[in-house]
Amino acid sequence: MNEVSINIKTRRSIRKYQPVQVEQEKLDSILDAAIHAPSGHNQQPWHFLVVRDNGIIEDLDLRIRKSMAESGISRMVKLGEDPKYRVFFHAPTIVIVSGNEINYDPEGHLIPFADCCAAIQNMLLAAHSLGVGSCWIGLVCYLFQHPERMKDIPIPEGFKPYYAVCLGYPDPALITSCPKRKEGVVDYLR
Ligand SMILES: Cc1cc2nc3c(=O)[nH]c(=O)nc-3n(C[C@H](O)[C@H](O)[C@H](O)COP(=O)(O)O)c2cc1C
């Protein structure tokens, strides 16, 4: 296996982090990988809001858990009310990824959501190659669904926040093995 394949296959979602900040140089490199993702018509319709302040991350986490607790979805209510649960797993850095939806045109292949997902995957792999752990966070949607809880979060005009990414040094005790991959998902038309 070459280095890229090894990097892809050994990356794991990290859900416990050491209380050590990711160096700015490594963060720059991870964000540089993000902006080198492919995008429809090369629109590069992405924006990355980096949060490295522990107090702000905790506050955002609390807002998300509050919305989860209010959601009425029993699994989410349970997680949202769990005092030990953290949506961002105490990661020292989070990145909120948003897409510019002004030019959204699925027939013209201008689908910022798809472009942003490609950028996120680049971030996860770049982070892993630098020894930095990451986790793609979808539960942050519980914050995005509540505009009143988003007022102090500077997402540029016309952009829609989709996901967040946690970044930080993994707690080695909690690196899980690879979840089993489904087989039989490849067919050939010959
Ligand atoms: C769109 C998307 C949303 C996700 N949201 C979360 C999340 O909110 N919390 C979490 O712990 N993991 C989240 N994950 C991570 C997945 O649970 C994880 O990728 C999957 O279990 C496979 O594990 P692996 O990443 O270690 O291969 C998300 C992944 C994707 C692609």
Ligand as a Chemical Component Dictionary entry (heavy atoms), coordinates in Angstrom:
data_LIG
# 
_chem_comp.id                   LIG 
_chem_comp.type                 NON-POLYMER 
_chem_comp.pdbx_formal_charge   0 
_chem_comp.three_letter_code    LIG 
# 
loop_
_chem_comp_atom.comp_id 
_chem_comp_atom.atom_id 
_chem_comp_atom.alt_atom_id 
_chem_comp_atom.type_symbol 
_chem_comp_atom.charge 
_chem_comp_atom.model_Cartn_x 
_chem_comp_atom.model_Cartn_y 
_chem_comp_atom.model_Cartn_z 
_chem_comp_atom.pdbx_ordinal 
LIG C1  C1  C 0 -21.803 13.520 7.489  1  
LIG C2  C2  C 0 -21.163 12.961 8.737  2  
LIG C3  C3  C 0 -21.610 13.382 9.984  3  
LIG C4  C4  C 0 -21.012 12.858 11.143 4  
LIG N1  N1  N 0 -21.413 13.336 12.362 5  
LIG C5  C5  C 0 -20.847 12.858 13.483 6  
LIG C6  C6  C 0 -21.210 13.409 14.757 7  
LIG O1  O1  O 0 -22.004 14.346 14.873 8  
LIG N2  N2  N 0 -20.615 12.884 15.853 9  
LIG C7  C7  C 0 -19.687 11.867 15.781 10 
LIG O2  O2  O 0 -19.195 11.450 16.812 11 
LIG N3  N3  N 0 -19.311 11.350 14.585 12 
LIG C8  C8  C 0 -19.855 11.820 13.446 13 
LIG N4  N4  N 0 -19.451 11.355 12.218 14 
LIG C9  C9  C 0 -18.397 10.326 12.154 15 
LIG C10 C10 C 0 -18.937 8.931  11.816 16 
LIG O3  O3  O 0 -19.657 8.426  12.918 17 
LIG C11 C11 C 0 -17.749 8.029  11.456 18 
LIG O4  O4  O 0 -17.117 8.526  10.312 19 
LIG C12 C12 C 0 -18.175 6.571  11.205 20 
LIG O5  O5  O 0 -18.667 5.988  12.376 21 
LIG C13 C13 C 0 -17.016 5.715  10.675 22 
LIG O6  O6  O 0 -15.903 5.761  11.583 23 
LIG P1  P1  P 0 -14.472 6.263  11.102 24 
LIG O7  O7  O 0 -14.594 7.730  10.730 25 
LIG O8  O8  O 0 -13.564 6.059  12.284 26 
LIG O9  O9  O 0 -14.082 5.448  9.897  27 
LIG C14 C14 C 0 -19.998 11.868 11.052 28 
LIG C15 C15 C 0 -19.544 11.465 9.788  29 
LIG C16 C16 C 0 -20.102 12.016 8.647  30 
LIG C17 C17 C 0 -19.564 11.608 7.293  31 
# 
loop_
_chem_comp_bond.comp_id 
_chem_comp_bond.atom_id_1 
_chem_comp_bond.atom_id_2 
_chem_comp_bond.value_order 
_chem_comp_bond.pdbx_ordinal 
LIG C1  C2  SING 1  
LIG C2  C3  SING 2  
LIG C2  C16 DOUB 3  
LIG C3  C4  DOUB 4  
LIG C4  N1  SING 5  
LIG C4  C14 SING 6  
LIG N1  C5  DOUB 7  
LIG C5  C6  SING 8  
LIG C5  C8  SING 9  
LIG C6  O1  DOUB 10 
LIG C6  N2  SING 11 
LIG N2  C7  SING 12 
LIG C7  O2  DOUB 13 
LIG C7  N3  SING 14 
LIG N3  C8  DOUB 15 
LIG C8  N4  SING 16 
LIG N4  C9  SING 17 
LIG N4  C14 SING 18 
LIG C9  C10 SING 19 
LIG C10 O3  SING 20 
LIG C10 C11 SING 21 
LIG C11 O4  SING 22 
LIG C11 C12 SING 23 
LIG C12 O5  SING 24 
LIG C12 C13 SING 25 
LIG C13 O6  SING 26 
LIG O6  P1  SING 27 
LIG P1  O7  DOUB 28 
LIG P1  O8  SING 29 
LIG P1  O9  SING 30 
LIG C14 C15 DOUB 31 
LIG C15 C16 SING 32 
LIG C16 C17 SING 33 
# 
